[in-house]
Amino acid sequence: MACYRERKIGLVIFTVDAETQMGPRRIPNEEIAEAAQKNSDMRMALASIDPHKGKFGAREAEPLIKENGIKGFKFHPTVQGYHLYDKMAWPIYEVINAYQLAAIFHTGHSGIGSGMRCGRGLRLEYSNPMHLDDVAIDFPDMQIVMAHPSFPWQDEALSVATHKPSVWIDLSGWSPRHLPKQLVQYANTPLKDRVLFGSDYPLITPERWMKDFEEAGFKPEVMPGILKDNAVRLLKLERPAS
Protein backbone atom coordinates (compact mmCIF):
# COMPACT_ATOMS: atom_id res chain seq x y z
CA MET A 1 0.00 0.00 0.00
CA ALA A 2 2.88 2.36 0.73
CA CYS A 3 4.05 2.26 -2.88
CA TYR A 4 0.58 3.33 -4.02
CA ARG A 5 0.33 6.11 -1.46
CA GLU A 6 3.75 7.47 -2.40
CA ARG A 7 2.64 7.67 -6.03
CA LYS A 8 -0.81 9.05 -5.20
CA ILE A 9 -2.56 6.09 -6.82
CA GLY A 10 -5.87 4.79 -5.49
CA LEU A 11 -6.61 1.09 -5.30
CA VAL A 12 -9.49 -1.33 -5.01
CA ILE A 13 -9.27 -4.43 -2.81
CA PHE A 14 -11.42 -7.56 -2.79
CA THR A 15 -11.40 -11.27 -2.27
CA VAL A 16 -13.04 -13.89 -4.50
CA ASP A 17 -15.71 -16.06 -2.91
CA ALA A 18 -15.40 -19.42 -4.70
CA GLU A 19 -16.28 -21.68 -1.78
CA THR A 20 -18.60 -23.96 -3.77
CA GLN A 21 -16.13 -24.97 -6.47
CA MET A 22 -12.72 -24.38 -4.86
CA GLY A 23 -13.43 -25.33 -1.22
CA PRO A 24 -11.40 -22.95 0.98
CA ARG A 25 -13.40 -20.42 2.98
CA ARG A 26 -13.24 -16.85 1.75
CA ILE A 27 -11.91 -13.84 3.63
CA PRO A 28 -15.06 -12.16 5.04
CA ASN A 29 -16.28 -9.21 3.00
CA GLU A 30 -16.68 -7.23 6.20
CA GLU A 31 -12.97 -7.63 6.89
CA ILE A 32 -12.11 -6.34 3.43
CA ALA A 33 -14.43 -3.36 3.94
CA GLU A 34 -12.88 -2.56 7.32
CA ALA A 35 -9.37 -2.58 5.84
CA ALA A 36 -10.49 -0.16 3.14
CA GLN A 37 -12.16 2.17 5.62
CA LYS A 38 -8.92 2.52 7.58
CA ASN A 39 -7.30 4.04 4.49
CA SER A 40 -10.35 5.55 2.83
CA ASP A 41 -8.38 8.39 1.26
CA MET A 42 -6.86 5.99 -1.29
CA ARG A 43 -8.46 2.57 -0.85
CA MET A 44 -11.96 1.20 -1.47
CA ALA A 45 -13.47 -2.24 -1.19
CA LEU A 46 -15.50 -4.52 -3.42
CA ALA A 47 -17.37 -7.52 -2.11
CA SER A 48 -17.47 -11.01 -3.58
CA ILE A 49 -20.34 -13.45 -3.11
CA ASP A 50 -20.36 -16.93 -4.62
CA PRO A 51 -23.23 -16.95 -7.18
CA HIS A 52 -24.16 -20.46 -6.04
CA LYS A 53 -25.46 -18.83 -2.82
CA GLY A 54 -28.33 -17.30 -4.80
CA LYS A 55 -30.97 -15.69 -2.59
CA PHE A 56 -28.84 -16.18 0.52
CA GLY A 57 -26.05 -14.29 -1.20
CA ALA A 58 -28.46 -11.51 -2.13
CA ARG A 59 -29.42 -11.11 1.52
CA GLU A 60 -25.75 -10.61 2.34
CA ALA A 61 -25.19 -8.08 -0.45
CA GLU A 62 -27.50 -5.26 0.64
CA PRO A 63 -26.10 -4.80 4.19
CA LEU A 64 -22.59 -4.76 2.72
CA ILE A 65 -23.63 -1.78 0.59
CA LYS A 66 -25.65 0.08 3.22
CA GLU A 67 -23.58 -0.64 6.33
CA ASN A 68 -20.06 -1.46 5.14
CA GLY A 69 -19.57 0.99 2.30
CA ILE A 70 -18.99 -1.59 -0.41
CA LYS A 71 -18.66 0.14 -3.81
CA GLY A 72 -19.23 -2.85 -6.07
CA PHE A 73 -18.83 -6.60 -6.51
CA LYS A 74 -16.29 -8.97 -8.01
CA PHE A 75 -17.12 -12.18 -9.92
CA HIS A 76 -14.69 -14.75 -11.33
CA PRO A 77 -16.77 -17.25 -13.33
CA THR A 78 -13.90 -19.65 -14.01
CA VAL A 79 -13.04 -20.25 -10.35
CA GLN A 80 -16.64 -19.81 -9.17
CA GLY A 81 -17.79 -22.38 -11.72
CA TYR A 82 -20.82 -20.79 -13.35
CA HIS A 83 -22.08 -19.27 -16.58
CA LEU A 84 -22.49 -15.52 -16.22
CA TYR A 85 -26.10 -15.66 -17.39
CA ASP A 86 -27.09 -18.52 -15.04
CA LYS A 87 -30.26 -17.45 -13.23
CA MET A 88 -28.95 -18.70 -9.90
CA ALA A 89 -26.83 -15.51 -9.86
CA TRP A 90 -29.75 -13.20 -10.66
CA PRO A 91 -30.78 -12.45 -7.04
CA ILE A 92 -27.29 -11.01 -6.42
CA TYR A 93 -27.30 -9.15 -9.72
CA GLU A 94 -30.69 -7.67 -8.85
CA VAL A 95 -29.28 -6.04 -5.71
CA ILE A 96 -26.32 -4.60 -7.61
CA ASN A 97 -28.65 -3.36 -10.34
CA ALA A 98 -31.00 -1.73 -7.82
CA TYR A 99 -28.13 0.28 -6.33
CA GLN A 100 -26.65 0.99 -9.79
CA LEU A 101 -23.24 -0.23 -8.68
CA ALA A 102 -20.32 -1.71 -10.58
CA ALA A 103 -19.70 -5.43 -10.98
CA ILE A 104 -16.27 -6.57 -12.14
CA PHE A 105 -16.21 -9.87 -14.02
CA HIS A 106 -13.04 -11.77 -14.80
CA THR A 107 -12.88 -12.39 -18.54
CA GLY A 108 -10.53 -14.38 -20.73
CA HIS A 109 -7.91 -17.00 -20.00
CA SER A 110 -7.21 -17.65 -16.33
CA GLY A 111 -3.69 -18.20 -15.07
CA ILE A 112 -5.14 -20.20 -12.20
CA GLY A 113 -4.70 -23.88 -13.00
CA SER A 114 -2.48 -23.29 -16.04
CA GLY A 115 -0.19 -26.26 -16.66
CA MET A 116 -1.78 -28.35 -13.94
CA ARG A 117 -3.40 -31.71 -14.61
CA CYS A 118 -6.74 -31.05 -16.33
CA GLY A 119 -6.13 -27.36 -15.70
CA ARG A 120 -7.26 -28.09 -12.14
CA GLY A 121 -10.70 -28.78 -13.59
CA LEU A 122 -11.37 -25.10 -14.30
CA ARG A 123 -13.38 -24.31 -17.43
CA LEU A 124 -12.09 -21.34 -19.39
CA GLU A 125 -15.31 -21.05 -21.38
CA TYR A 126 -17.12 -19.67 -18.35
CA SER A 127 -15.10 -16.45 -18.75
CA ASN A 128 -16.06 -15.78 -22.37
CA PRO A 129 -17.09 -12.08 -22.31
CA MET A 130 -19.88 -12.67 -24.82
CA HIS A 131 -21.89 -14.20 -21.96
CA LEU A 132 -22.06 -10.71 -20.44
CA ASP A 133 -24.24 -9.56 -23.31
CA ASP A 134 -27.23 -11.32 -21.70
CA VAL A 135 -26.40 -9.85 -18.29
CA ALA A 136 -26.18 -6.31 -19.70
CA ILE A 137 -29.63 -6.69 -21.26
CA ASP A 138 -31.36 -8.00 -18.14
CA PHE A 139 -29.59 -5.67 -15.67
CA PRO A 140 -29.15 -2.35 -17.51
CA ASP A 141 -28.40 -0.31 -14.37
CA MET A 142 -25.55 -2.56 -13.23
CA GLN A 143 -22.26 -1.17 -14.51
CA ILE A 144 -20.34 -4.15 -15.90
CA VAL A 145 -16.55 -4.10 -15.98
CA MET A 146 -14.74 -6.74 -18.03
CA ALA A 147 -11.51 -7.36 -16.14
CA HIS A 148 -8.33 -7.89 -18.16
CA PRO A 149 -7.78 -8.23 -21.89
CA SER A 150 -10.11 -11.07 -22.80
CA PHE A 151 -7.71 -13.53 -24.48
CA PRO A 152 -8.70 -15.32 -26.70
CA TRP A 153 -11.99 -13.42 -26.99
CA GLN A 154 -10.81 -9.81 -27.32
CA ASP A 155 -13.04 -9.05 -30.30
CA GLU A 156 -16.08 -10.42 -28.48
CA ALA A 157 -15.33 -8.14 -25.51
CA LEU A 158 -15.01 -5.09 -27.74
CA SER A 159 -18.25 -5.97 -29.50
CA VAL A 160 -20.22 -6.22 -26.25
CA ALA A 161 -18.69 -3.02 -24.85
CA THR A 162 -19.39 -0.95 -27.97
CA HIS A 163 -22.95 -2.28 -28.19
CA LYS A 164 -23.94 -1.99 -24.51
CA PRO A 165 -23.25 1.42 -22.88
CA SER A 166 -23.20 -0.09 -19.37
CA VAL A 167 -20.13 -2.22 -20.19
CA TRP A 168 -16.56 -1.13 -19.42
CA ILE A 169 -13.11 -2.72 -19.89
CA ASP A 170 -10.18 -2.59 -17.47
CA LEU A 171 -6.58 -3.11 -18.56
CA SER A 172 -5.32 -4.97 -15.50
CA GLY A 173 -3.28 -8.14 -15.54
CA TRP A 174 -1.21 -7.43 -18.65
CA SER A 175 1.60 -5.05 -19.37
CA PRO A 176 0.20 -2.42 -21.77
CA ARG A 177 2.97 -3.25 -24.23
CA HIS A 178 1.33 -6.66 -24.75
CA LEU A 179 -2.26 -5.43 -25.17
CA PRO A 180 -3.97 -6.50 -28.41
CA LYS A 181 -3.76 -3.79 -31.06
CA GLN A 182 -7.52 -3.65 -31.49
CA LEU A 183 -7.97 -3.00 -27.75
CA VAL A 184 -5.65 0.01 -27.91
CA GLN A 185 -7.45 1.20 -31.07
CA TYR A 186 -10.88 1.06 -29.42
CA ALA A 187 -9.55 2.68 -26.24
CA ASN A 188 -8.40 5.58 -28.40
CA THR A 189 -11.75 5.97 -30.16
CA PRO A 190 -15.27 4.67 -29.34
CA LEU A 191 -14.45 3.30 -25.88
CA LYS A 192 -12.20 6.12 -24.66
CA ASP A 193 -14.74 6.95 -21.91
CA ARG A 194 -15.14 3.33 -20.71
CA VAL A 195 -11.60 1.95 -20.44
CA LEU A 196 -9.95 1.81 -17.01
CA PHE A 197 -6.48 1.61 -15.51
CA GLY A 198 -5.60 -1.42 -13.43
CA SER A 199 -2.24 -2.99 -12.67
CA ASP A 200 -3.21 -6.26 -10.91
CA TYR A 201 -0.50 -5.61 -8.32
CA PRO A 202 1.63 -7.42 -7.17
CA LEU A 203 1.73 -9.32 -10.46
CA ILE A 204 2.55 -6.04 -12.21
CA THR A 205 3.94 -3.05 -10.35
CA PRO A 206 2.50 0.42 -10.95
CA GLU A 207 5.93 1.62 -12.15
CA ARG A 208 6.16 -1.00 -14.86
CA TRP A 209 2.52 -0.56 -15.90
CA MET A 210 2.81 3.22 -16.21
CA LYS A 211 6.08 3.04 -18.17
CA ASP A 212 4.64 0.56 -20.63
CA PHE A 213 1.36 2.50 -20.85
CA GLU A 214 3.21 5.58 -22.06
CA GLU A 215 4.77 3.55 -24.87
CA ALA A 216 1.76 1.44 -25.91
CA GLY A 217 0.16 3.78 -28.45
CA PHE A 218 -2.54 5.43 -26.36
CA LYS A 219 -3.37 8.98 -27.44
CA PRO A 220 -2.31 11.65 -24.92
CA GLU A 221 -5.83 13.06 -24.81
CA VAL A 222 -7.37 9.73 -23.70
CA MET A 223 -4.78 8.91 -21.03
CA PRO A 224 -6.32 11.06 -18.22
CA GLY A 225 -9.65 9.30 -18.69
CA ILE A 226 -8.13 5.83 -18.57
CA LEU A 227 -5.95 6.63 -15.57
CA LYS A 228 -8.56 8.40 -13.45
CA ASP A 229 -11.54 10.26 -14.90
CA ASN A 230 -13.42 7.22 -16.21
CA ALA A 231 -13.13 5.45 -12.84
CA VAL A 232 -14.32 8.58 -11.04
CA ARG A 233 -17.54 8.46 -13.07
CA LEU A 234 -17.97 4.70 -12.79
CA LEU A 235 -17.52 4.60 -9.02
CA LYS A 236 -19.37 7.88 -8.44
CA LEU A 237 -16.44 9.50 -6.67
CA GLU A 238 -17.18 13.03 -7.78
CA ARG A 239 -18.07 15.29 -4.91
CA PRO A 240 -21.44 17.03 -5.24
CA ALA A 241 -21.31 20.74 -6.07
CA SER A 242 -21.59 22.95 -2.97
C-alpha positions as CSV (number, residue, x, y, z in Angstrom):
1,M,0.0,0.0,0.0
2,A,2.9,2.4,0.7
3,C,4.1,2.3,-2.9
4,Y,0.6,3.3,-4.0
5,R,0.3,6.1,-1.5
6,E,3.7,7.5,-2.4
7,R,2.6,7.7,-6.0
8,K,-0.8,9.0,-5.2
9,I,-2.6,6.1,-6.8
10,G,-5.9,4.8,-5.5
11,L,-6.6,1.1,-5.3
12,V,-9.5,-1.3,-5.0
13,I,-9.3,-4.4,-2.8
14,F,-11.4,-7.6,-2.8
15,T,-11.4,-11.3,-2.3
16,V,-13.0,-13.9,-4.5
17,D,-15.7,-16.1,-2.9
18,A,-15.4,-19.4,-4.7
19,E,-16.3,-21.7,-1.8
20,T,-18.6,-24.0,-3.8
21,Q,-16.1,-25.0,-6.5
22,M,-12.7,-24.4,-4.9
23,G,-13.4,-25.3,-1.2
24,P,-11.4,-22.9,1.0
25,R,-13.4,-20.4,3.0
26,R,-13.2,-16.9,1.7
27,I,-11.9,-13.8,3.6
28,P,-15.1,-12.2,5.0
29,N,-16.3,-9.2,3.0
30,E,-16.7,-7.2,6.2
31,E,-13.0,-7.6,6.9
32,I,-12.1,-6.3,3.4
33,A,-14.4,-3.4,3.9
34,E,-12.9,-2.6,7.3
35,A,-9.4,-2.6,5.8
36,A,-10.5,-0.2,3.1
37,Q,-12.2,2.2,5.6
38,K,-8.9,2.5,7.6
39,N,-7.3,4.0,4.5
40,S,-10.4,5.5,2.8
41,D,-8.4,8.4,1.3
42,M,-6.9,6.0,-1.3
43,R,-8.5,2.6,-0.9
44,M,-12.0,1.2,-1.5
45,A,-13.5,-2.2,-1.2
46,L,-15.5,-4.5,-3.4
47,A,-17.4,-7.5,-2.1
48,S,-17.5,-11.0,-3.6
49,I,-20.3,-13.4,-3.1
50,D,-20.4,-16.9,-4.6
51,P,-23.2,-16.9,-7.2
52,H,-24.2,-20.5,-6.0
53,K,-25.5,-18.8,-2.8
54,G,-28.3,-17.3,-4.8
55,K,-31.0,-15.7,-2.6
56,F,-28.8,-16.2,0.5
57,G,-26.1,-14.3,-1.2
58,A,-28.5,-11.5,-2.1
59,R,-29.4,-11.1,1.5
60,E,-25.8,-10.6,2.3
61,A,-25.2,-8.1,-0.4
62,E,-27.5,-5.3,0.6
63,P,-26.1,-4.8,4.2
64,L,-22.6,-4.8,2.7
65,I,-23.6,-1.8,0.6
66,K,-25.6,0.1,3.2
67,E,-23.6,-0.6,6.3
68,N,-20.1,-1.5,5.1
69,G,-19.6,1.0,2.3
70,I,-19.0,-1.6,-0.4
71,K,-18.7,0.1,-3.8
72,G,-19.2,-2.8,-6.1
73,F,-18.8,-6.6,-6.5
74,K,-16.3,-9.0,-8.0
75,F,-17.1,-12.2,-9.9
76,H,-14.7,-14.8,-11.3
77,P,-16.8,-17.2,-13.3
78,T,-13.9,-19.7,-14.0
79,V,-13.0,-20.2,-10.4
80,Q,-16.6,-19.8,-9.2
81,G,-17.8,-22.4,-11.7
82,Y,-20.8,-20.8,-13.4
83,H,-22.1,-19.3,-16.6
84,L,-22.5,-15.5,-16.2
85,Y,-26.1,-15.7,-17.4
86,D,-27.1,-18.5,-15.0
87,K,-30.3,-17.5,-13.2
88,M,-29.0,-18.7,-9.9
89,A,-26.8,-15.5,-9.9
90,W,-29.8,-13.2,-10.7
91,P,-30.8,-12.4,-7.0
92,I,-27.3,-11.0,-6.4
93,Y,-27.3,-9.2,-9.7
94,E,-30.7,-7.7,-8.8
95,V,-29.3,-6.0,-5.7
96,I,-26.3,-4.6,-7.6
97,N,-28.6,-3.4,-10.3
98,A,-31.0,-1.7,-7.8
99,Y,-28.1,0.3,-6.3
100,Q,-26.7,1.0,-9.8
101,L,-23.2,-0.2,-8.7
102,A,-20.3,-1.7,-10.6
103,A,-19.7,-5.4,-11.0
104,I,-16.3,-6.6,-12.1
105,F,-16.2,-9.9,-14.0
106,H,-13.0,-11.8,-14.8
107,T,-12.9,-12.4,-18.5
108,G,-10.5,-14.4,-20.7
109,H,-7.9,-17.0,-20.0
110,S,-7.2,-17.7,-16.3
111,G,-3.7,-18.2,-15.1
112,I,-5.1,-20.2,-12.2
113,G,-4.7,-23.9,-13.0
114,S,-2.5,-23.3,-16.0
115,G,-0.2,-26.3,-16.7
116,M,-1.8,-28.3,-13.9
117,R,-3.4,-31.7,-14.6
118,C,-6.7,-31.1,-16.3
119,G,-6.1,-27.4,-15.7
120,R,-7.3,-28.1,-12.1
121,G,-10.7,-28.8,-13.6
122,L,-11.4,-25.1,-14.3
123,R,-13.4,-24.3,-17.4
124,L,-12.1,-21.3,-19.4
125,E,-15.3,-21.0,-21.4
126,Y,-17.1,-19.7,-18.3
127,S,-15.1,-16.4,-18.8
128,N,-16.1,-15.8,-22.4
129,P,-17.1,-12.1,-22.3
130,M,-19.9,-12.7,-24.8
131,H,-21.9,-14.2,-22.0
132,L,-22.1,-10.7,-20.4
133,D,-24.2,-9.6,-23.3
134,D,-27.2,-11.3,-21.7
135,V,-26.4,-9.8,-18.3
136,A,-26.2,-6.3,-19.7
137,I,-29.6,-6.7,-21.3
138,D,-31.4,-8.0,-18.1
139,F,-29.6,-5.7,-15.7
140,P,-29.1,-2.3,-17.5
141,D,-28.4,-0.3,-14.4
142,M,-25.5,-2.6,-13.2
143,Q,-22.3,-1.2,-14.5
144,I,-20.3,-4.2,-15.9
145,V,-16.6,-4.1,-16.0
146,M,-14.7,-6.7,-18.0
147,A,-11.5,-7.4,-16.1
148,H,-8.3,-7.9,-18.2
149,P,-7.8,-8.2,-21.9
150,S,-10.1,-11.1,-22.8
151,F,-7.7,-13.5,-24.5
152,P,-8.7,-15.3,-26.7
153,W,-12.0,-13.4,-27.0
154,Q,-10.8,-9.8,-27.3
155,D,-13.0,-9.0,-30.3
156,E,-16.1,-10.4,-28.5
157,A,-15.3,-8.1,-25.5
158,L,-15.0,-5.1,-27.7
159,S,-18.3,-6.0,-29.5
160,V,-20.2,-6.2,-26.3
161,A,-18.7,-3.0,-24.9
162,T,-19.4,-1.0,-28.0
163,H,-23.0,-2.3,-28.2
164,K,-23.9,-2.0,-24.5
165,P,-23.3,1.4,-22.9
166,S,-23.2,-0.1,-19.4
167,V,-20.1,-2.2,-20.2
168,W,-16.6,-1.1,-19.4
169,I,-13.1,-2.7,-19.9
170,D,-10.2,-2.6,-17.5
171,L,-6.6,-3.1,-18.6
172,S,-5.3,-5.0,-15.5
173,G,-3.3,-8.1,-15.5
174,W,-1.2,-7.4,-18.6
175,S,1.6,-5.0,-19.4
176,P,0.2,-2.4,-21.8
177,R,3.0,-3.2,-24.2
178,H,1.3,-6.7,-24.7
179,L,-2.3,-5.4,-25.2
180,P,-4.0,-6.5,-28.4
181,K,-3.8,-3.8,-31.1
182,Q,-7.5,-3.7,-31.5
183,L,-8.0,-3.0,-27.8
184,V,-5.7,0.0,-27.9
185,Q,-7.4,1.2,-31.1
186,Y,-10.9,1.1,-29.4
187,A,-9.6,2.7,-26.2
188,N,-8.4,5.6,-28.4
189,T,-11.8,6.0,-30.2
190,P,-15.3,4.7,-29.3
191,L,-14.4,3.3,-25.9
192,K,-12.2,6.1,-24.7
193,D,-14.7,7.0,-21.9
194,R,-15.1,3.3,-20.7
195,V,-11.6,2.0,-20.4
196,L,-10.0,1.8,-17.0
197,F,-6.5,1.6,-15.5
198,G,-5.6,-1.4,-13.4
199,S,-2.2,-3.0,-12.7
200,D,-3.2,-6.3,-10.9
201,Y,-0.5,-5.6,-8.3
202,P,1.6,-7.4,-7.2
203,L,1.7,-9.3,-10.5
204,I,2.6,-6.0,-12.2
205,T,3.9,-3.0,-10.3
206,P,2.5,0.4,-10.9
207,E,5.9,1.6,-12.1
208,R,6.2,-1.0,-14.9
209,W,2.5,-0.6,-15.9
210,M,2.8,3.2,-16.2
211,K,6.1,3.0,-18.2
212,D,4.6,0.6,-20.6
213,F,1.4,2.5,-20.9
214,E,3.2,5.6,-22.1
215,E,4.8,3.5,-24.9
216,A,1.8,1.4,-25.9
217,G,0.2,3.8,-28.4
218,F,-2.5,5.4,-26.4
219,K,-3.4,9.0,-27.4
220,P,-2.3,11.6,-24.9
221,E,-5.8,13.1,-24.8
222,V,-7.4,9.7,-23.7
223,M,-4.8,8.9,-21.0
224,P,-6.3,11.1,-18.2
225,G,-9.6,9.3,-18.7
226,I,-8.1,5.8,-18.6
227,L,-6.0,6.6,-15.6
228,K,-8.6,8.4,-13.5
229,D,-11.5,10.3,-14.9
230,N,-13.4,7.2,-16.2
231,A,-13.1,5.5,-12.8
232,V,-14.3,8.6,-11.0
233,R,-17.5,8.5,-13.1
234,L,-18.0,4.7,-12.8
235,L,-17.5,4.6,-9.0
236,K,-19.4,7.9,-8.4
237,L,-16.4,9.5,-6.7
238,E,-17.2,13.0,-7.8
239,R,-18.1,15.3,-4.9
240,P,-21.4,17.0,-5.2
241,A,-21.3,20.7,-6.1
242,S,-21.6,22.9,-3.0
